[in-house]
Amino acid sequence: MILKALCATMLHILSHHGTPVCSDGFIVRLTVWVASLPPPLFFISMCTVEIFTPAGDPRQDMDYGRGESGPPAYIVPDVIKEFVQFFHRTMRELMEQKVNEIQDGKATAEVIEQKRYDIQNLYENNWNKLTERFFRNSSWPDAEVIAQLVQNDPVFLILYKELYYRHIYAKVSGGPTLEQRFESYYNYCNLFNYILNADGPVPLEIPNQWLWDIIDEFIYQFQSFSQYRCKLAQKTEDEIDFLRTNPKIWNVHSVLNVLHSLVEKSNINRQLEVYTSGGDTEEVAGEYGRHSLYKMLGYFSLVGLLRLHSLLGDYFQAIKVLENIELNKKSMHSRVPECHITTYYYVGFAYLMMRRYQDAIRIFANVLLYIQRARGLFQRSSYKFEMVNKQNEQVFGLLAISLALYPMRVDESIHTQLREKLGDKLLRLQKGDLPLFEEMFTYACPKFLSPVVPNYEVISGTYHREPFLQQLKVFLDEVRQQNMLSTIRSYLKLYTTMPVSKLAGFLDMSEPEFWIQLLIFKHKMKNLVWTSGISALEGEFQTSSEVDFYIDQNMIHIADTKVARRYGDFFIRQIHKFQELNKVLKKLGTDKPSRF
């Protein structure tokens, strides 16, 4: 009601100033932006009035009405102007310092470090605060509007567009239009061409967090477009024709080419080899790899390739691209928490699908402990906080699946949280509840992609789900093969020796059928397990089941291999918790003795 009254008042003012409103001679477009604050604290953040004289051509007039004549010349708030100009000025000054460093070696480390800190603060804090204040559910100003504020700086405008389209994907209701998906793709092409095709290293300095976000968002938008393109039943004939005539937009080969080019340009694999062996990486880094921009983009591209190959269902290749990264030691992926979580999530999922359950459980447990410790780092952005929380729930689901298929001991705190979150679902998984396996896999798995363009001649409502359905079928086939193992395991725990015929009778199976199940038990409980080395594909075959057995003359001999619970670790953790609690109480001044 307040907004309606405000609009009426503004129209009244216009009409009293001699400007005909909606008469034959003029068309008025009134646009009001209201900041998303609770009433009665809302205020007008931007307001424009456009007065347009019809050209006499109905098509041009209709185009104007639809907004196809270009972006509206709305008034950008002063605080946004100042932010953009300061952001641009800081980046230009840092680039000038980098040019001096590259050419003359004159730049001082203190100046460069201060500029890096300023850019990181602008990107991670100020951008998010202004987004929440002005553009929570709407897009930032178009690049054409911003261009005049930054002297049409092409490099800054490319980076601004990267943030602009990323915000549209994440926050704007309805998501990006087909045109915006294409424009974002071309903007990424411009960005990577600038970095990769320059005559020498470009003088661009971007925080590691932003570099990771660029690679992560690049793959996410490819993933989003691949799924969008396959949902043919929801598209018009014009949209399908447009997609058919542009098959190279967001093509899988283009995405792979960008990631591999960044890896090769940075010489990151060779640097990682030398780093692991204790050598000097500067000797092998090359002209480009010495610069932080190329080095970190190359490293993050390896993680991007891990993710992309996992989405395409090639799990061996997904882990192989990380063969020079030692996951069990602190590495470059630890510098950016989101990169660390993504790396462990996809490596763990690839292990699960490759039936390396023990390695999958180790990876999932490690990343869950990391999220517990680093949760406070994600508070700056509500979007990232929600994303990490969801990924945390997904990892718990995958860990529950892995433990149901391969029971083994995990960290006590992780196991406690697992019981609290899933409750009776753990028991149902152990009993082989197939619908529950399907439900949890559907929630926790990545959104799989098809690398090929769909057949536009055949409209199918499920084409976009086919990659997922194929991976689900493979997973459920593996679960079905192990359906009887939990029951067999429960019987084996009760005895030290037992005739084969007797146990087969307990399970209402014939002896030949039961022999097959015993062989399946032996086969499935023997996993390739990483023990040492850099490559995550290396390992030895081990059996870590709580129960093991051998058969001698139709007699099953059972050995309980369950490791006794280590109560000492539990008490040590509780002592540490009480010590921390005691420190907090002392700070609050509650450590004074009570009178009572």
Disulfide bonds with the S-S distance in Angstrom:
none
